[in-house]
Amino acid sequence: MADPVAASGAPGSARLGVWIAAARPKTLWAAVAPVLLGVGLALGDGVFHPLAALCALAGAVFIQIGTNYVNDSEDAIKGADTADRKGPMRAVATGLVSPGAMRAAAGIAFALAFASGGYLIARGGVEILILGLVCIASGVAYTAGKYALAYTGLADLFVLVFFGPVAVAGTYYVQALALPSWVPIAGLGPGALATAILLANNVRDVNEDRIANKMTLVVRFGRNAGVALYSLMITVAVMVPAAMVWVSRGHLGALAASAIASLAGRRLATVLARNEDPAVLNPLLGKTALLLLVYSLAFALGWWLT
């Protein structure tokens, strides 16, 4: 039964806990991690800029929250989130928040992201304005519209690019006001692990997504393909720091990130391959997100300190 308070439609009318849950706190590490790596790379090059880094972090988090709010609303409207959902229940699907209220909350989050980027636009110029607008538009297009990324199988590529090279390079650029060609390559590491989070989600939800005509890569090519792609993303994450150390002929500490991804990531891939029980797969998403955070911290600190 819908919450009569939430049904009024105002974003602030529902219980605070509902809005916090709808923001999906565990997924926010996917926004934080590449920014941390961008900061670590800037520290290593002696171009760290505290205010720019803080604004980049705030903008990334608010864009992720806005994207999650749009996802909550649109998946419910399109029938992808139902009472049979295997993952945590969503606010709109359960009637706790109206679609209009959720969309309004998404608009507020995106507005806060834009406000956070005001200083970065003044510092970095029109390129940063364009990048910010593209990121916000992509957050909306992820699940909204007839050709939403999540419904056409393009979401994985979107996550790999925007939560990897784009986020890391953007964070580095607003600090250094320059962009070495190797920085986006370093971003492939966190981008791959962010994609692994999405793949774990889609492997779990493959049957429900198929019924809702949500044509993820896992729906298109099958569960085994999703598991294989998850393992591939772990492999990419292992290889990126090692490749960066080899090219730079230094920063050996970054190899800690490769070791972490290899040891922890392989175990998580085994769990995904051998289990279909939601009670096992639900925690796997959080564990993959935690791996992304620890990996990015190790990569950043290893690069900076060595």
C-alpha positions in Angstrom: 0.0 0.0 0.0 1.3 3.4 -0.9 2.5 5.7 1.9 -0.1 8.4 2.1 2.5 11.0 3.0 4.8 10.1 0.1 1.9 10.1 -2.3 1.6 13.9 -2.0 4.4 14.1 -4.5 6.8 16.4 -2.7 10.4 15.0 -2.5 10.8 16.0 1.1 7.5 14.5 2.2 8.6 10.9 2.4 10.6 9.5 5.3 14.3 10.4 5.1 15.2 6.8 5.2 13.3 6.1 2.1 15.2 8.8 0.2 18.5 7.6 1.5 17.7 4.0 0.5 16.6 5.2 -3.0 19.9 7.0 -3.4 21.5 3.5 -3.1 24.4 4.4 -0.8 26.4 1.2 -1.6 26.5 2.2 -5.3 27.9 5.6 -4.6 31.4 4.2 -4.3 31.3 3.8 -8.0 31.2 7.6 -8.2 33.7 8.2 -5.5 36.4 5.7 -6.5 37.4 7.1 -9.9 37.6 10.6 -8.4 40.0 9.2 -5.7 42.1 7.8 -8.4 42.2 11.1 -10.3 43.3 12.8 -7.1 46.0 10.2 -6.5 47.4 10.6 -10.1 47.4 14.4 -9.6 49.2 14.1 -6.3 51.8 11.9 -8.0 52.4 14.6 -10.6 52.4 17.4 -8.1 49.3 19.1 -9.5 46.8 18.4 -6.7 44.2 21.2 -6.3 42.1 20.6 -3.1 39.0 22.7 -4.0 38.8 21.4 -7.6 39.1 17.8 -6.3 36.3 18.4 -3.7 34.0 20.0 -6.3 34.6 17.1 -8.6 33.8 14.6 -5.9 30.6 16.4 -5.0 29.5 16.6 -8.6 30.1 12.9 -9.2 28.2 11.9 -6.1 25.2 14.1 -6.9 25.1 12.9 -10.5 25.1 9.3 -9.3 22.3 10.0 -6.8 20.2 11.7 -9.6 20.8 8.7 -11.9 19.7 6.3 -9.2 16.5 8.3 -8.6 15.7 8.3 -12.3 16.4 4.6 -12.3 14.0 4.0 -9.4 11.2 5.9 -11.1 11.6 4.7 -14.7 12.2 1.0 -13.9 9.0 1.0 -11.9 7.1 2.6 -14.7 8.5 0.3 -17.3 7.8 -2.8 -15.2 11.4 -3.8 -14.6 10.9 -3.4 -10.8 8.0 -5.4 -9.4 7.0 -7.2 -6.2 9.0 -10.2 -7.5 12.3 -8.2 -7.6 15.2 -10.3 -6.2 17.2 -7.2 -5.1 16.3 -4.6 -2.5 12.9 -3.1 -3.1 12.6 0.3 -4.8 10.7 3.2 -3.5 8.4 3.9 -6.5 7.8 0.2 -7.2 6.6 -0.3 -3.6 4.4 2.8 -3.7 6.4 4.7 -1.0 7.2 7.5 -3.4 5.3 8.7 -6.5 7.1 8.7 -9.9 6.6 12.5 -10.0 8.2 13.0 -6.6 11.1 10.7 -7.6 11.7 12.6 -10.8 11.6 15.9 -8.9 14.2 14.6 -6.5 16.4 13.5 -9.4 16.1 17.0 -10.8 17.3 18.5 -7.5 20.3 16.1 -7.3 21.3 17.0 -10.9 20.9 20.7 -10.0 23.2 20.2 -7.0 25.7 18.5 -9.3 25.6 21.4 -11.7 26.1 23.8 -8.8 29.0 21.8 -7.5 30.6 22.2 -10.9 30.2 25.9 -11.1 33.7 26.5 -9.8 35.1 23.8 -12.1 33.5 25.5 -15.1 35.0 28.8 -14.1 38.4 27.1 -13.7 38.4 24.7 -16.6 36.2 26.5 -19.2 33.5 25.5 -21.6 34.9 22.0 -22.0 34.0 21.3 -18.3 30.5 22.7 -18.9 30.0 20.4 -21.9 31.3 17.4 -20.0 29.0 18.1 -17.0 26.0 18.4 -19.2 26.8 15.2 -21.1 27.2 13.4 -17.8 23.9 14.6 -16.5 22.1 13.9 -19.8 23.6 10.4 -19.8 22.4 9.8 -16.2 18.8 10.6 -17.3 19.2 8.5 -20.5 20.4 5.6 -18.5 16.8 4.4 -17.8 14.5 7.2 -19.2 13.2 7.4 -22.7 12.3 5.0 -25.4 16.0 4.1 -26.1 17.3 4.1 -22.6 20.8 2.8 -22.3 19.9 0.2 -19.7 17.2 -1.2 -22.0 19.2 -1.5 -25.2 22.4 -3.2 -23.9 24.5 0.0 -23.9 24.6 0.5 -20.2 27.8 -1.6 -19.7 29.7 0.5 -22.2 28.3 3.7 -20.6 29.5 2.6 -17.1 32.9 1.5 -18.4 33.5 4.9 -20.0 31.9 7.3 -17.7 32.9 5.7 -14.4 36.4 5.1 -15.7 38.3 7.2 -18.2 35.9 10.1 -18.2 35.7 10.4 -14.4 39.4 9.9 -13.8 40.5 12.2 -16.6 37.9 14.8 -15.7 39.1 14.8 -12.1 42.7 15.1 -13.1 42.1 17.8 -15.7 40.2 20.2 -13.3 43.2 20.0 -11.0 46.1 20.2 -13.5 44.3 22.0 -16.4 46.2 19.6 -18.6 45.6 16.0 -19.6 48.4 13.5 -20.3 47.3 10.7 -22.6 48.0 8.0 -20.0 45.4 9.3 -17.5 42.3 8.0 -19.3 44.0 4.7 -19.7 44.5 4.5 -16.0 40.7 5.1 -15.7 39.9 1.8 -17.4 40.7 0.0 -14.0 37.9 1.6 -11.9 35.7 1.6 -15.0 36.0 -2.1 -15.4 35.1 -2.8 -11.8 32.1 -0.4 -11.9 31.0 -2.4 -15.0 31.4 -5.5 -12.9 28.9 -4.2 -10.4 26.4 -3.7 -13.1 27.0 -7.1 -14.5 26.5 -8.8 -11.1 23.2 -6.9 -10.9 22.1 -8.0 -14.4 23.1 -11.6 -13.9 21.0 -11.7 -10.8 18.0 -10.0 -12.5 18.2 -11.7 -15.9 14.9 -13.5 -15.7 12.9 -10.4 -14.5 14.7 -8.2 -17.1 13.8 -10.6 -19.9 10.1 -10.4 -18.9 10.3 -6.6 -18.7 12.0 -6.5 -22.2 15.0 -4.9 -20.5 17.6 -6.0 -23.1 20.8 -6.0 -21.1 23.8 -7.8 -22.4 23.0 -10.6 -20.0 19.5 -10.9 -21.4 20.8 -10.8 -25.0 23.6 -13.3 -24.6 22.7 -15.3 -21.5 23.8 -15.7 -17.9 27.1 -17.5 -18.8 28.1 -14.5 -21.0 27.4 -12.2 -18.1 29.6 -14.3 -15.8 32.3 -14.3 -18.4 32.1 -10.5 -18.9 32.4 -10.1 -15.1 35.6 -12.1 -15.1 36.9 -10.1 -18.0 36.3 -6.9 -16.1 38.3 -8.3 -13.2 41.1 -9.2 -15.6 41.1 -5.6 -17.0 41.3 -4.2 -13.6 44.3 -6.4 -12.8 46.1 -5.5 -15.9 45.7 -1.7 -15.9 48.0 -0.8 -12.9 50.6 -3.3 -14.1 50.6 -1.8 -17.6 50.8 1.7 -16.1 53.8 0.7 -13.9 55.5 -0.8 -17.0 55.0 2.3 -19.1 56.1 4.7 -16.4 59.0 2.6 -15.3 58.1 3.5 -11.7 55.2 3.9 -9.3 55.6 0.2 -8.2 53.2 0.7 -5.3 50.3 0.7 -7.8 50.8 -3.0 -8.3 49.0 -3.4 -4.9 45.8 -2.6 -6.8 46.5 -5.4 -9.3 47.1 -7.8 -6.4 43.9 -6.8 -4.7 41.8 -7.2 -7.9 43.4 -10.5 -8.7 42.9 -12.1 -5.2 39.5 -10.6 -4.2 38.1 -10.3 -7.7 38.7 -13.9 -8.6 36.8 -15.1 -5.5 33.9 -12.8 -6.3 33.8 -14.1 -9.9 33.6 -17.7 -8.6 30.7 -16.8 -6.3 28.8 -15.3 -9.3 29.5 -18.3 -11.5 28.4 -20.9 -8.9 25.3 -19.2 -7.4 21.9 -18.1 -8.5 20.4 -17.5 -5.0 19.6 -13.8 -4.5 20.6 -14.2 -0.8 24.1 -14.8 -2.1 24.1 -12.5 -5.1 22.7 -9.4 -3.3 25.8 -9.1 -1.1 28.0 -9.7 -4.1 27.0 -6.3 -5.5 28.2 -4.5 -2.3 31.4 -6.6 -2.2 32.2 -5.7 -5.8 31.6 -2.0 -4.9 33.9 -2.4 -1.9 36.5 -4.0 -4.1 36.2 -1.0 -6.5 36.8 1.4 -3.6 39.8 -0.5 -2.1 41.3 -1.0 -5.5 41.1 2.7 -6.4 42.6 3.7 -3.1 45.4 1.3 -3.5 46.0 2.4 -7.1 45.9 6.1 -6.0 48.1 5.7 -3.0 50.6 3.4 -4.7 51.0 5.8 -7.6 51.4 8.8 -5.4 53.7 7.4 -2.7 56.0 5.5 -5.0 
